[in-house]
């Protein structure tokens, strides 16, 4: 499912912030945002920008300059949205009235906007996606091999309709860990280790390879005769995203298993039965 970085959504509810008469909390989908007090009423249509959205430099977004402006050679210039706290309240993204965001009150054909309409491209919003720092991850061998996809999991807060859609059928939800994406694969007997964007050379400079050797992951796959599999997870530890879990040693939290022959994901039971790594 493609992530809707900017979309039309409905304000579900509004909550006051204690001892503050300028801002309040609004609930959108499964997220909570801080907005100007009185800017919305429950049931209003708004433009919602997800965390990790990179908004273009346009007049309607200039109010974000002091806290969100970023400029570099890779992404260019723009306004990066991150989870923030205001008066102790977490704000997960940005909610704006349509007019404030520079969106017409109706579509070009005159039809009304519907909650869920994707306007990411209309507003020129991109995903904040900086390349990996190769010097900290090891020596890059090349891009992701064998068509292995980058990890870009759907956050259920952005698609609460999935809960109802999956009602009555088996599904599992994994916790979003705060680390860096790591994929390990075995293809026709060949074992490899990748980050989010690149495959890495097997040497001591790569922490992902050091972990794979220490855990004996290659040997485990060989012993179990598991082949043509890509295992994807979040690699967490010291020096990664401020190590919010306070881990003394790196951990790899697996959430996806891909059959490299079919390109399809395997279910939770397959993942449990095939992967017995102590991560």
Beta strands, then each sheet from edge to edge (+ up, - down):
strand 1: 6-16
strand 2: 23-28
strand 3: 31-36
strand 4: 45-49
strand 5: 53-55
strand 6: 69-72
strand 7: 76-80
strand 8: 84-86
strand 9: 89-91
strand 10: 94-96
strand 11: 126-127
strand 12: 140-143
strand 13: 180-187
strand 14: 190-194
strand 15: 198-200
strand 16: 229-236
strand 17: 251-259
sheet 1: 3+ 2- 1+ 4- 10+
sheet 2: 6+ 7- 5+ 11-
sheet 3: 8+ 9-
sheet 4: 12+ 15-
sheet 5: 14+ 13- 16+ 17-
end
